[in-house]
Amino acid sequence: MGITNSESGTNIHEIADGIYRINTPLSVVPGGFSFNQYLIVDEEPLLFHTGLRKLFPLVSEAVESVMPLERLRYVSFSHVEADECGSLNDWLRAAPQAVPVCGGIAAMVSINDLADRAPRVLADGETLSLGKHQVQWFDAPHLPHAWECGFMFEAQTRTLLCGDLFTQPGVGEVPLTESDILAPSEALRHELDYFSHTRNARPMLERLAATNPTTLACMHGSAWHGDGAGLLRALADELAK
């Protein structure tokens, strides 16, 4: 695993058993930024986040370095934004058996209309089996933003697909780190405040912490390994200040 496109710098690395981080650095803000997608390879593979529509050739090239695109069965995302699901229909065309996977609010307000194929809707707390991997959906409205926002927890590897939580600046050159990601993500939040500051942030973060994740699959920057419950509770403390 490594660089899959030398021109863009797009790369892919396994961050947990059967879970691959696809990373593309882009100079959209000073100092650089990165966009990540996560591929769970199993009997029924799942892609979490599609990437921007214009990144589809790069992200699909990275996926093809691991498995044929047509094997993809599910395409999921945290909420409806271009970097989360902008190329959704490109993936549905490339993988004829694939369907979108989302929460009920996302289906109702967007995906039933936007997607070329009807979604598999997961209720809050519902689990979807991919084979040896099991993913559980958690509704998390407005955390950090969007009414339809939610996250997935993969039980076997204790990986939380945590979307825009812990968004880090820079190009995310380290695929999986044990270094501090709270401080840089908080610095970015204070500079470009993308949080809704919902009053329900702490109970929602506590619910995620209760899964006791050991890997946090962040959408921007490095994925992280360690005491995920502790880090999520530390984020709740920061948001309460």
Buried (B, 14 or more C-beta within 10 A) or exposed (E): BEEBBEEBBBBBBBBBEBBBBBBBBBEEEEEBBBBBBBBBBBEBBBBBBBBBBEBBBBBBBBBEBBEEBEBBBBBBBBBBBEBBBBBBBBBBBBBEEBBBBBBBBBBBBBBBEBBEBEBBBBEBEBEBEBBEBBBBBBBBBBBBBBBBBBBBBBEBBBBBBBBBBBBBBBBBBBBBBEEEBBEBBBEBBEEEEEBBEBEEBBEBBEBBBEBBBBBBBBBBBBBBBBEBBEBBBBBBEEBEE
